[in-house]
Amino acid sequence: MHTIQSVSERTGLTPDVIRIWERRYQAVSPNRTAANQRLYSEHDVERLALLKRITDAGRRISAVANLSNDELQTIADQQPAPLPVRSINTQPAQLTADAIDAILQLDPPAFAAILERAMINLGSVGFMMHFAAPLMETVGHLWRSGAVRTCQEHFASAHMRSFLGRTILDANTDPDGPRIVMATLPGQAHELGATMAAVVAAQGGWNVIYLGPNVPVEEIAFSADCKDARAVGISLSYPLDDPRAPVLLRDLQQKLPPQCQLLVGGAATGRYKDILKDIGAWASDDLSQLAAQLDRLR
């Protein structure tokens, strides 16, 4: 049996892509250890390698994910050599340009396809840090400059939230996984950072209870207690310097169950480093560091 890291090395697929193909398309059904670690058979490895060959040559995963290994082998033997990978499919700058074009055209299928392609090519953390966050910052700048209409900015935000929400649900497949509550504090209405962190947690095997923006401290603490959460994640993005935040953070830490770790991230995290250190919260504005910390907590 093979771990997901071993399968990744043998097939050339990233662990994120393997998980997405498993959860969204049921391409494979790995066994699980007592600690809920995925274990793949040699049959699974062969299947994933064939799927990679076929999708590299231009087939959509949704069209071939449920075929047998023999059928996949037949397709692989008959198809031409894989198409060369073009920058349009892999580079964040080009993906962002394609996404902006879809937003300007108010084209839901095109925008959804670009989001899917970016997630597969970049992985969950790369998607958040190098595509989703920069894209929404660019859309906001274009809106403020008048280059993007209000309807187009709302279109981008709504579809990004919808895509990330589906990704969280797709990844939340293990009811026995450790639980984490994700939210923003009262007065913090910008939720993209919390949503992106929730995706990273869900892709890492956590069972995410996502509460959204502007949630009262008492409700966050209640959710953590009643769901026996291992951690609570809070995003601090805007306003960058909220005078209520230190009081709310201290109040939340005091109300959390003893076994529950408070994790704080977002663009404004650095403004509150003293209070976060004082209350013993883990803090970082880097999603890759969050992923590593969640692995340690597991």
C-alpha positions as CSV (number, residue, x, y, z in Angstrom):
1,M,0.0,0.0,0.0
2,H,1.2,3.5,-0.8
3,T,0.8,6.9,1.0
4,I,-0.5,9.9,-0.9
5,Q,3.0,11.4,-0.9
6,S,4.4,8.2,-2.5
7,V,1.5,8.2,-5.1
8,S,2.2,11.8,-5.9
9,E,5.9,11.1,-6.6
10,R,5.0,8.0,-8.8
11,T,2.3,9.7,-10.8
12,G,3.3,13.3,-11.0
13,L,0.0,14.4,-9.6
14,T,0.0,16.8,-6.6
15,P,-1.7,15.5,-3.4
16,D,-4.3,18.3,-3.8
17,V,-5.2,17.0,-7.3
18,I,-5.4,13.4,-6.0
19,R,-7.8,14.4,-3.2
20,I,-9.9,16.5,-5.6
21,W,-10.2,13.6,-8.0
22,E,-11.2,11.3,-5.2
23,R,-13.7,13.6,-3.5
24,R,-15.3,15.3,-6.5
25,Y,-15.1,12.5,-9.2
26,Q,-14.7,9.3,-7.1
27,A,-11.7,8.4,-9.4
28,V,-10.3,6.2,-6.6
29,S,-11.4,4.9,-3.2
30,P,-8.3,4.5,-1.0
31,N,-8.2,2.5,2.2
32,R,-7.8,4.4,5.5
33,T,-5.6,3.6,8.5
34,A,-6.8,3.9,12.1
35,A,-5.4,7.4,12.1
36,N,-7.4,8.2,8.9
37,Q,-4.4,8.3,6.6
38,R,-5.1,7.4,3.0
39,L,-3.5,4.2,1.7
40,Y,-3.5,3.5,-2.1
41,S,-3.2,0.1,-3.8
42,E,-1.0,-0.6,-6.8
43,H,-4.3,-0.7,-8.8
44,D,-5.0,2.9,-7.6
45,V,-1.5,4.1,-8.5
46,E,-1.9,2.6,-12.0
47,R,-5.3,4.2,-12.4
48,L,-4.2,7.7,-11.3
49,A,-1.2,7.5,-13.7
50,L,-3.5,6.6,-16.6
51,L,-5.8,9.4,-15.7
52,K,-2.9,11.9,-15.7
53,R,-1.8,10.7,-19.1
54,I,-5.3,11.0,-20.5
55,T,-6.0,14.4,-19.0
56,D,-2.6,15.8,-20.0
57,A,-3.6,14.9,-23.6
58,G,-6.7,17.1,-23.3
59,R,-9.5,14.9,-21.9
60,R,-11.6,16.3,-19.1
61,I,-11.4,14.3,-15.8
62,S,-15.2,14.4,-15.4
63,A,-15.5,12.4,-18.7
64,V,-13.1,9.6,-17.8
65,A,-13.0,9.3,-14.0
66,N,-15.4,6.4,-13.8
67,L,-14.0,4.3,-16.6
68,S,-12.3,1.0,-15.7
69,N,-8.5,0.7,-15.8
70,D,-8.7,-1.4,-19.0
71,E,-10.8,1.3,-20.7
72,L,-8.4,3.9,-19.5
73,Q,-5.5,1.9,-20.9
74,T,-7.2,1.6,-24.3
75,I,-7.7,5.4,-24.5
76,A,-4.1,6.0,-23.4
77,D,-2.8,3.6,-26.0
78,Q,-4.9,5.2,-28.8
79,Q,-4.4,8.9,-28.0
80,P,-1.6,11.0,-29.5
81,A,1.3,12.2,-27.3
82,P,0.3,14.6,-24.5
83,L,-0.1,18.2,-25.5
84,P,2.7,20.5,-24.4
85,V,1.7,22.4,-21.2
86,R,1.1,26.0,-22.1
87,S,1.5,29.0,-19.9
88,I,-2.2,29.8,-20.4
89,N,-3.0,26.7,-18.3
90,T,-0.5,26.9,-15.6
91,Q,0.8,30.4,-14.8
92,P,-1.0,32.5,-12.2
93,A,-0.6,35.7,-14.2
94,Q,-2.3,34.2,-17.3
95,L,-4.9,32.5,-15.2
96,T,-5.7,35.9,-13.6
97,A,-5.9,37.6,-17.0
98,D,-8.3,34.9,-18.2
99,A,-10.4,35.3,-15.0
100,I,-10.6,39.0,-15.4
101,D,-11.8,38.6,-19.0
102,A,-14.5,36.1,-17.8
103,I,-15.5,38.6,-15.1
104,L,-15.8,41.5,-17.6
105,Q,-17.9,39.2,-19.8
106,L,-20.1,38.1,-16.9
107,D,-19.5,34.5,-18.0
108,P,-20.2,32.0,-15.2
109,P,-19.1,28.8,-17.1
110,A,-15.8,30.4,-18.2
111,F,-15.0,31.8,-14.7
112,A,-15.9,28.4,-13.0
113,A,-13.6,26.5,-15.5
114,I,-10.7,28.9,-14.8
115,L,-11.2,28.5,-11.0
116,E,-11.2,24.7,-11.3
117,R,-8.1,24.8,-13.6
118,A,-6.3,27.1,-11.1
119,M,-7.1,24.9,-8.2
120,I,-5.8,21.8,-9.9
121,N,-2.7,23.4,-11.3
122,L,-1.6,25.4,-8.3
123,G,-2.9,23.2,-5.4
124,S,-5.1,24.6,-2.6
125,V,-2.4,26.8,-0.9
126,G,-1.0,28.0,-4.2
127,F,-4.5,28.7,-5.4
128,M,-5.3,30.9,-2.4
129,M,-1.9,32.8,-2.2
130,H,-1.0,33.1,-5.9
131,F,-4.4,33.3,-7.6
132,A,-7.5,33.8,-5.5
133,A,-6.3,36.6,-3.2
134,P,-4.4,38.5,-5.9
135,L,-7.3,38.2,-8.3
136,M,-9.8,39.7,-5.8
137,E,-7.4,42.5,-4.9
138,T,-7.0,43.3,-8.7
139,V,-10.8,43.2,-9.1
140,G,-11.2,45.6,-6.1
141,H,-8.6,48.0,-7.6
142,L,-10.2,47.9,-11.0
143,W,-13.6,48.6,-9.4
144,R,-12.2,51.6,-7.4
145,S,-10.7,52.9,-10.6
146,G,-13.9,52.5,-12.6
147,A,-12.5,49.9,-15.0
148,V,-14.8,47.3,-13.5
149,R,-18.5,47.9,-12.9
150,T,-20.2,47.2,-9.6
151,C,-22.1,44.3,-11.1
152,Q,-18.9,42.7,-12.3
153,E,-17.2,43.1,-8.9
154,H,-20.2,41.5,-7.2
155,F,-20.2,38.7,-9.9
156,A,-16.5,37.9,-9.1
157,S,-17.1,37.9,-5.3
158,A,-20.2,35.8,-5.4
159,H,-18.7,33.2,-7.7
160,M,-15.5,33.0,-5.8
161,R,-17.4,32.5,-2.5
162,S,-19.6,29.9,-4.2
163,F,-16.5,28.0,-5.5
164,L,-14.7,28.0,-2.2
165,G,-17.8,26.9,-0.4
166,R,-18.2,23.9,-2.7
167,T,-14.6,23.1,-2.2
168,I,-15.0,23.1,1.6
169,L,-18.0,20.8,1.3
170,D,-16.3,18.5,-1.2
171,A,-13.3,18.1,1.2
172,N,-15.4,17.7,4.4
173,T,-16.0,14.0,3.8
174,D,-14.7,12.6,7.1
175,P,-17.1,13.0,10.0
176,D,-14.5,11.7,12.4
177,G,-11.8,14.2,11.4
178,P,-10.7,16.9,13.9
179,R,-13.1,19.8,14.0
180,I,-12.2,23.5,13.4
181,V,-14.6,26.5,13.6
182,M,-13.8,29.3,11.1
183,A,-15.2,32.8,11.4
184,T,-14.5,36.5,11.6
185,L,-15.1,38.7,14.6
186,P,-17.9,41.3,15.0
187,G,-17.1,44.3,12.7
188,Q,-14.9,42.1,10.4
189,A,-17.2,41.8,7.4
190,H,-14.5,40.7,4.9
191,E,-14.7,36.9,4.8
192,L,-12.5,35.8,1.9
193,G,-9.5,35.2,4.2
194,A,-11.6,33.0,6.5
195,T,-13.0,31.1,3.6
196,M,-9.6,30.5,2.1
197,A,-8.3,29.3,5.4
198,A,-11.3,27.0,5.7
199,V,-10.5,25.4,2.3
200,V,-6.9,24.8,3.4
201,A,-8.1,23.2,6.6
202,A,-10.7,21.0,4.8
203,Q,-8.1,19.9,2.2
204,G,-5.9,18.9,5.1
205,G,-8.5,16.5,6.5
206,W,-10.2,18.8,9.1
207,N,-13.9,18.8,9.6
208,V,-14.7,22.6,9.1
209,I,-17.6,24.3,10.7
210,Y,-17.7,27.6,8.7
211,L,-19.7,30.4,10.4
212,G,-18.9,33.2,8.0
213,P,-18.3,36.9,8.8
214,N,-19.2,39.2,11.6
215,V,-20.0,36.5,14.2
216,P,-20.5,37.3,17.9
217,V,-17.8,35.9,20.2
218,E,-20.4,34.0,22.3
219,E,-21.6,32.2,19.1
220,I,-18.0,31.3,18.1
221,A,-17.3,29.9,21.5
222,F,-20.6,28.0,21.7
223,S,-19.9,26.4,18.3
224,A,-16.4,25.3,19.4
225,D,-17.8,23.9,22.7
226,C,-20.8,22.0,21.3
227,K,-18.8,20.5,18.4
228,D,-15.8,19.6,20.6
229,A,-13.5,21.6,18.2
230,R,-9.8,21.1,18.3
231,A,-9.2,24.7,17.0
232,V,-10.9,28.0,16.1
233,G,-9.7,30.0,13.2
234,I,-10.2,33.8,13.1
235,S,-9.5,36.0,10.1
236,L,-8.5,39.7,10.7
237,S,-8.6,41.6,7.4
238,Y,-10.5,44.8,7.5
239,P,-10.5,47.3,9.2
240,L,-6.8,47.0,9.5
241,D,-6.8,48.7,13.0
242,D,-10.0,47.9,14.8
243,P,-9.9,49.1,18.4
244,R,-12.5,46.5,19.4
245,A,-10.4,43.5,18.2
246,P,-8.0,43.2,21.2
247,V,-11.0,43.1,23.6
248,L,-12.8,40.6,21.4
249,L,-9.8,38.3,21.0
250,R,-9.1,38.2,24.7
251,D,-12.8,37.5,25.4
252,L,-12.9,34.7,22.8
253,Q,-9.7,33.1,24.2
254,Q,-11.3,33.1,27.7
255,K,-14.5,31.5,26.5
256,L,-13.0,28.7,24.4
257,P,-12.8,25.2,25.8
258,P,-9.3,24.3,27.3
259,Q,-8.4,21.9,24.5
260,C,-9.2,24.4,21.7
261,Q,-6.4,26.2,20.1
262,L,-7.0,29.8,18.8
263,L,-5.5,30.4,15.3
264,V,-5.5,33.9,13.9
265,G,-4.6,35.0,10.4
266,G,-5.3,37.6,7.7
267,A,-3.9,40.8,6.4
268,A,-4.3,42.7,9.7
269,T,-2.8,40.0,12.0
270,G,0.5,41.9,12.4
271,R,-1.3,44.9,14.0
272,Y,-2.4,42.7,16.9
273,K,0.8,40.7,17.5
274,D,1.2,41.8,21.2
275,I,-2.3,40.8,22.3
276,L,-2.1,37.6,20.3
277,K,1.2,36.7,22.0
278,D,-0.3,37.6,25.4
279,I,-3.3,35.4,25.1
280,G,-1.3,32.4,23.6
281,A,-2.9,32.4,20.2
282,W,-1.0,31.1,17.2
283,A,-0.8,33.8,14.5
284,S,0.4,34.1,10.9
285,D,-0.7,35.7,7.7
286,D,0.8,32.9,5.6
287,L,-1.6,30.1,4.5
288,S,1.3,27.6,4.0
289,Q,2.3,28.2,7.6
290,L,-1.4,27.6,8.6
291,A,-1.4,24.3,6.7
292,A,1.8,23.2,8.6
293,Q,0.3,24.3,11.9
294,L,-2.9,22.3,11.3
295,D,-0.9,19.2,10.5
296,R,1.0,19.6,13.8
297,L,-2.3,20.0,15.7
298,R,-3.7,16.8,14.1
